[in-house]
């Protein structure tokens, strides 16, 4: 399964992963989480298509995790304001999970229109997800479709 991973690093690190339909498939928060543990948790959950953060510029740890998976980092043009994060994640009480969730949702929304177009194709879900993954990687849709067919 391909996933979009939001990371909120710090003393407490939170991870939230969405599948490529926008469903939450992972919520994790813990204290003193190292890079190796983050990588293991992500690998157990799926194959990341993008690693997201809610701040600009992206924290070093987020860039390192993205590099480990050879994927892009989604960082908003400006750090998300508290009000925007609260609006996106209104039902999430933990501030670390809220920030990681907001990051993953913003990254998902960045690609949502193209992913919905892929959902209309007459292909099985596995191929659709592979095409979506390639598009998120920056490959043009027509090229991604040809690569998967």
N, C-alpha and C positions, 0 to 999 in steps of 0.2 A: 504494500500500500504506500502510495506517495503522500507526503504530508507537508504542511506549512507549519513551521515551528517558531513560536514567539518565545523570546528569552528575556527575562528581567534578571540580570546578574547583580550580585551584591553580597552582603553578609548572608542574607537569605536569597537563594536563587530560585526562580520560578520558571517552569516550562509549560507551555500550552501548545498542543498540536491539533491542527484541523486536518481532516481529510480534504480531498480536492472538491468536495461538495459543500464544504464549510461546516461539517459536523465536528464537534470536539471529540477527539480520540485519546487525549492525554491531558491531565492536569496534575502537576507535580510542584511542590515547594518544599525546600529543606534548607537547613543552615549549613554553611561551610561545604558547599558542593564544588568539587573540582572538575576540571575539564574532562578527565577520563570518565568520570561518572556520568556527566552530561552526555557524552558521546554514546556510552552504553545504553542509557535510557532512550535516547533518540533512535538508536539502531534497533532496539527491542520493539519500538512503536512502528517504525516504517522507514521509508527512504525519503529524506528531506528534499523538497523541490526548491525551497528558499528558507533562509533563517531571518527572522524579523526582530526588530527592536522598536521601541516607542520613542527613542531619543535620537537626536542628530547632533553631532556625528555618532556613529555606532560605537559602542564600547569595544575595547580590544578583545575581550573574551568572546563576544558575539562574532567578530571577524575571524577569530581563531577557529571557532566551531564551524563556521561556514567554510573555511578553508579546508578543514578536516574532511568535509563531505564534498568539496569541490563544487559548491553552489554559491549563488549570489546572496548578498545581504540586502534585505529591505530595511531602509532607514527613511523615515519621513523627511520631507524637505526642511521641516522645523520640528523640534520636539513636540509631542502631543501635549496639549494643555490638560490639566486635571479635569475640567468640565467635559472635554471630548472623551477622555478615557472613561469617566463615570457614565456618560451616555451610552457608549459602546458596551460596557460591561456592568450595566446597572444591577444585575443580580449577584455579582461576585463581591464578597465582603473583603477577602484578603487582598491587601494592596499590591502584593507581589504578583499574585495570580491575575489580578485585574490588569496590571501593566503588560504582562506577557500575553494575556488574551487580547487586549487592545492591539498590540503589535501584530499578532497573527491575523486578526480580523482586517486590519488595514492592508496588510500584504495580500490577503485573499481578495479584498474588494478591488485592489489594483488590477487584478487579473480576471475578475468575475465575469465580465462580459464575454471575453474570449473563451472562457471555460464553458459558459452556457451555450455558446455556438457549437463547441465540440460535442456537447451532450446531445445535440440534434442529429449528429451523424449516425448512420446505420452501422455501428460497430459495437462489439462487446465492450463491457465496462473496463476491462483490463487494458484494451487498446486505447480507449478514450483517455484513461488516466495517464498512460504513457505519453500520448500526444500533449495533454495538458502540462505534464512535467517538462516536456521539451520546450513548449511555448514559454513557460515560466523561466526556463534557462536562456531564453532570448532567441530561440529558433523560430523562424517564420512559420505560421500555421500550415501553409501549403507544403512546405518542406517537411515539417513534422509529420503531417498526414502521410506523405509518400514514404517516409522512413519507417513508419509503423505498418503500413499496408502490406 
